[in-house]
Amino acid sequence: MNYKKISRRDLQWTQIVLEALIEAKLHPDKIINIQVGSPKSAEAVEQAIIALIADGNVEALRLNIELHTLN
């Protein structure tokens, strides 16, 4: 089998997204914001959220990405 190599950065963002998902499950009335500092990080977080939604985690719909760049 061929497995896609996952970077350390992607694993870290996945952990952050999973922690946000737990927060969303604990507080069903809140939108949970995930703050990122680069478009590349925002893309990694977005992919993780999309995977969670595709897997049936409806709480992931309440995860919001906030992009903060220094430009």
C-alpha positions as CSV (number, residue, x, y, z in Angstrom):
1,M,0.0,0.0,0.0
2,N,1.0,3.5,-0.6
3,Y,0.6,5.9,2.2
4,K,0.8,9.7,2.0
5,K,3.6,11.0,4.1
6,I,2.2,13.4,6.7
7,S,4.4,16.3,7.8
8,R,4.9,17.2,11.5
9,R,3.2,20.5,10.8
10,D,0.1,18.8,9.6
11,L,0.1,16.5,12.6
12,Q,0.3,19.5,14.9
13,W,-2.6,21.3,13.2
14,T,-4.6,18.1,13.3
15,Q,-4.1,17.9,17.0
16,I,-5.2,21.6,17.4
17,V,-8.3,20.9,15.2
18,L,-9.2,17.8,17.3
19,E,-8.9,19.8,20.5
20,A,-11.2,22.4,18.9
21,L,-13.6,19.7,18.0
22,I,-13.7,18.5,21.6
23,E,-14.4,22.1,22.6
24,A,-17.2,22.3,20.1
25,K,-18.7,19.1,21.5
26,L,-18.5,20.4,25.1
27,H,-20.1,23.7,24.1
28,P,-22.7,23.1,21.4
29,D,-23.9,26.7,21.3
30,K,-20.5,28.2,20.5
31,I,-18.5,28.8,17.3
32,I,-14.9,27.7,17.9
33,N,-12.2,29.8,16.3
34,I,-8.9,28.4,15.2
35,Q,-6.3,31.2,14.7
36,V,-3.6,30.6,12.1
37,G,-0.8,32.8,10.9
38,S,-0.3,31.8,7.3
39,P,-2.4,30.7,4.3
40,K,-0.5,27.4,4.3
41,S,-1.5,26.7,7.8
42,A,-5.1,27.8,7.1
43,E,-5.1,25.2,4.2
44,A,-3.9,22.4,6.5
45,V,-6.6,23.3,9.1
46,E,-9.2,23.5,6.4
47,Q,-8.3,20.1,5.1
48,A,-8.5,18.6,8.6
49,I,-11.9,20.2,9.2
50,I,-13.2,18.9,5.8
51,A,-12.0,15.4,6.7
52,L,-13.9,15.6,10.0
53,I,-17.1,16.7,8.3
54,A,-16.8,14.0,5.7
55,D,-16.4,11.5,8.6
56,G,-19.7,12.6,10.1
57,N,-18.6,15.0,12.8
58,V,-21.3,17.7,12.5
59,E,-19.6,19.7,15.3
60,A,-16.8,20.4,12.9
61,L,-19.2,22.7,11.0
62,R,-18.8,25.1,13.9
63,L,-15.1,25.4,13.6
64,N,-14.0,28.7,12.1
65,I,-10.5,29.5,10.8
66,E,-9.2,33.0,11.5
67,L,-6.2,34.0,9.3
68,H,-3.9,36.6,10.9
69,T,-1.0,37.6,8.7
70,L,1.6,40.3,9.2
71,N,1.2,41.7,5.7
